[in-house]
Amino acid sequence: MTAPRMEIDLSKITANTRFLVRRLAKRGISVTGVTKAVCGHPDIARAMLEGGAIGLADARISNVKRMREAGIACPLSMIRAPMQCDIEQVVRHCDASYNTEMDTILSLAAAARQLGKVHNVILMVEMGDLREGILPDNVEDIASRVAETPGVAIKGIGANFACMGDVAPTADDMKMLCRMANNVEGVCGPYLELVSGGSSANLPWALGKGTTGRVNNLRLGEAILLGIEPASKQPIEGLHVDAVTLFAEVIETQSKPRSRPVIPVAPALGTPRLVEEDHSTARSILALGQQDTDANGLRFPSGTTYLGSTSDHTVIDTGKSSLPVGNEIQLGVNYSALMRAMTTSDVAKVLLQKDVMTEAIRNGAKRPRLALV
Ligand SMILES: *Cc1c(COP(=O)(O)O)cnc(C)c1O
């Protein structure tokens, strides 16, 4: 089979989504599936919807269009504040967008009026991650200006955590977000449908014991795709952590010294000194490099050690055992390795759907009827 390639088990993506949807439903929280790390891959997006996500969100209009062109008609929101050059496309293809700038909201409103639509705005509030967000003191003012602007409707507020910093949200942060939701309703009247608490980093809070207040949505990418909680980088119990695997081919295996032989010179004497010869070990080169993925974000099989990578090569030490040339090795990916591998066309994407039948039966779904042809 072609290499390098990503194998993506859609049934595990669906199972991860379903697990989170069910657990969060008990806490009054819906799940929006975040597709940016998989470039809006339509089959992966569908696997999230199949698992019960109420809608999808992406950070790039190109990904949104890819999903729309593939026939995905669910609610889709833009989670990165739209660029001026994308305004019209955002209004055309997205049901809502997350915003932090009044100028952008006015442009969205003008485009929406021109297209005879009303675009939904979710205000993103800054709560400590120091990436995007309106400062809490300014939220009510902006909300009332949005409410007065024809062409846009205020649908909700949201917060974002653990993207720039690794700071996970606290129960107090979530209470503050709920208070802001109440205050916004106080100044601009309409009921706020959506209080989106954050991302996968919010799961320890959301699945914990405290009350969830008005938070009724989370935007989840990493937890669904990789089964990992990003702030602690720990696996989440009950989720598959191997839905995505990267395969690379070995193109060289040779016994090489651990490090380049050096002959230190004793400066006082000015003559070379003899040093013990370094042990040689089996080293392999994989046809995979920084241009294909984030090599620092790969998990290597046990018994192998990552030595380094360049744009097209990744070098590993395999100790005493050696990998024949032409063999493939299987690698785990973190979020950044996944994202980069999904972005390049040099890495093939192979979709698997292993357990769908047994899974459907376990979950009480009807067996598909077989038609005689
Ligand atoms: C990427 C992103 C998410 C999803 O984050 P995960 O850690 O993958 O769950 C949610 N919200 C915003 C604004 C994002 O940019």
The ligand as an SDF file (V2000), in Angstrom:
LIG
                    3D

 15 15  0  0  0  0  0  0  0  0999 V2000
   -9.5210   24.4540   17.6680 C   0  0  0  0  0  0  0  0  0  0  0  0
  -10.6200   25.0810   18.4080 C   0  0  0  0  0  0  0  0  0  0  0  0
  -11.5130   24.2890   19.1650 C   0  0  0  0  0  0  0  0  0  0  0  0
  -11.3450   22.8000   19.3330 C   0  0  0  0  0  0  0  0  0  0  0  0
  -10.2600   22.5310   20.1700 O   0  0  0  0  0  0  0  0  0  0  0  0
   -9.8790   21.0380   20.6080 P   0  0  0  0  0  0  0  0  0  0  0  0
   -8.8070   21.2180   21.6060 O   0  0  0  0  0  0  0  0  0  0  0  0
   -9.4290   20.3530   19.3710 O   0  0  0  0  0  0  0  0  0  0  0  0
  -11.0940   20.4170   21.1700 O   0  0  0  0  0  0  0  0  0  0  0  0
  -12.5630   24.9300   19.7950 C   0  0  0  0  0  0  0  0  0  0  0  0
  -12.7250   26.2600   19.6930 N   0  0  0  0  0  0  0  0  0  0  0  0
  -11.8980   27.0460   18.9840 C   0  0  0  0  0  0  0  0  0  0  0  0
  -12.1430   28.5060   18.9000 C   0  0  0  0  0  0  0  0  0  0  0  0
  -10.8170   26.4870   18.3180 C   0  0  0  0  0  0  0  0  0  0  0  0
   -9.9890   27.2810   17.6210 O   0  0  0  0  0  0  0  0  0  0  0  0
  1  2  1  0
  2  3  1  0
  2 14  2  0
  3  4  1  0
  3 10  2  0
  4  5  1  0
  5  6  1  0
  6  7  2  0
  6  8  1  0
  6  9  1  0
 10 11  1  0
 11 12  2  0
 12 13  1  0
 12 14  1  0
 14 15  1  0
M  END
$$$$
